[in-house]
Amino acid sequence: MRRKFYDIAKLVPKRGLAHEAIDRIAALYHADNALRELISDERRRRRAQDTRPLLDDFKCWLDLHHPQLLPKSPLAQAMAYALRNWAALIRHQEDGRLGNPVIPPENRGVQK
């Protein structure tokens, strides 16, 4: 998901919604990365406390901005992708054994 916003932000020199999405995803990276050494039950509990509010805020932000965009625009498509896959994106909140799907497997444990 991050990649879609990143590709858009690369093409737009002025900070905008794509940059804000990247910032929000980076906050999720940071919060989830801090939990990677915990046992799964503790990780699940801490995700509910630490990352769930960030995810809920990101979802509200997507719901607010997506309808305001032209449907065929790359940014609207990136937001639509995130919204369409929201159930999969939050699945890791319920199971501490799962990695964060927002973070690609090759980047898990690596802070960018």
Secondary structure, 3 states (H helix, E strand, C coil): CHHHHHHHHHHCCCCCHHHHHHHHHHHHHHHHHCCCCCCHHHHHHHHHHHCHHHHHHHHHHHHHHHHHCCCCCHHHHHHHHHHHCHHHHHHHHCCCCCCCCCCCHHHCCCCC
